């Protein structure tokens, strides 16, 4: 996939994840016993802005990889918790741990991209 297209996709995904985070926070405020909704809200509202930042500022393949991992991980993790909350079953076996692992790898990829990137203007 072309780098610019992926960055645009990350910005769009950031908006969708952010909206889902707000919806989950609102729903959690009405469901006193729902730890899943609170977790969905926290994860979505933390990772949505990160995806937005990567999508707007990212101009490298390492950051694109980080964004893809964060986006995939966030969607899988939150979708699995939502399925458990509203459907009573998992999205698929291991979806939440896989999503959580992808998010962790995404954050590590951000760290690596920052530490290993060349300063602007250097050759």
C-alpha positions in Angstrom: 0.0 0.0 0.0 1.3 3.5 -0.8 2.6 5.3 2.2 0.4 8.4 1.7 -2.7 6.2 1.4 -1.8 4.4 4.6 -1.4 7.7 6.5 -4.8 8.9 5.2 -6.3 5.6 6.4 -4.7 6.0 9.8 -6.3 9.5 10.1 -9.7 8.1 9.2 -9.3 5.2 11.6 -8.2 7.6 14.3 -11.5 9.4 14.0 -13.6 6.2 14.1 -11.6 4.9 17.1 -12.0 8.2 18.9 -15.8 8.3 18.3 -16.0 4.7 19.6 -14.1 5.7 22.6 -16.5 8.5 23.4 -19.4 6.2 22.9 -17.9 3.6 25.2 -17.2 6.2 27.9 -20.8 7.3 27.7 -22.2 3.8 27.8 -19.8 2.9 30.7 -21.3 5.8 32.7 -24.7 4.1 32.6 -23.4 0.6 33.3 -21.9 0.5 36.7 -20.6 -3.1 36.5 -19.1 -2.9 33.0 -15.3 -3.1 33.2 -15.2 -3.9 29.5 -16.8 -0.6 28.4 -14.4 1.4 30.6 -11.4 -0.5 29.1 -12.7 0.1 25.6 -13.0 3.8 26.3 -9.5 4.1 27.8 -7.8 2.2 25.0 -9.7 3.9 22.2 -9.2 7.4 23.7 -5.5 6.8 24.2 -4.8 5.2 20.8 -7.1 7.4 18.6 -4.9 10.5 19.1 -1.8 8.5 18.6 -3.0 7.2 15.3 -4.0 10.8 14.4 -0.5 12.1 15.2 1.2 9.3 13.2 -1.2 9.8 10.2 -0.6 13.5 10.1 3.1 13.6 10.8 4.3 10.2 9.8 6.4 10.2 6.7 8.4 7.0 7.2 7.8 3.3 6.7 8.7 2.6 10.3 6.0 5.0 11.6 3.6 3.6 9.1 4.3 0.1 10.4 3.8 1.4 14.0 0.5 3.0 13.0 -0.7 -0.2 11.3 0.1 -2.2 14.4 -1.6 0.3 16.7 -4.7 0.5 14.5 -5.0 -3.3 14.1 -4.4 -3.9 17.7 -6.8 -1.3 18.9 -9.6 -2.6 16.7 -9.1 -6.2 17.6 -8.8 -5.5 21.4 -11.8 -3.2 21.5 -13.9 -5.3 19.2 -13.2 -8.4 21.3 -14.2 -6.6 24.5 -17.3 -5.2 22.9 -18.3 -8.7 21.6 -17.9 -10.1 25.1 -19.9 -7.2 26.6 -22.8 -7.2 24.1 -22.7 -10.7 22.6 -21.5 -12.8 25.4 -18.7 -14.4 23.4 -15.2 -13.5 22.1 -14.6 -12.0 18.6 -12.4 -15.1 18.0 -10.2 -17.0 20.4 -7.2 -14.9 21.4 -8.4 -11.7 19.7 -7.8 -9.5 22.8 -4.3 -10.8 23.6 -3.4 -10.6 19.9 -4.7 -7.1 19.8 -2.9 -6.1 23.0 0.3 -7.6 21.7 0.0 -5.7 18.4 -0.6 -2.4 20.4 2.6 -3.1 22.4 4.6 -3.8 19.3 3.2 -0.6 17.8 4.4 1.5 20.7 7.8 -0.2 20.5 7.9 0.5 16.8 7.3 4.2 17.6 10.1 4.1 20.0 12.4 2.5 17.5 11.4 4.9 14.7 12.2 7.8 17.0 15.5 6.5 18.3 16.7 5.3 14.9 15.5 8.0 12.6 17.9 10.5 11.1 17.6 14.1 12.1 15.9 16.3 9.5 18.4 17.7 7.1 21.1 15.0 7.8 22.3 12.7 5.1 
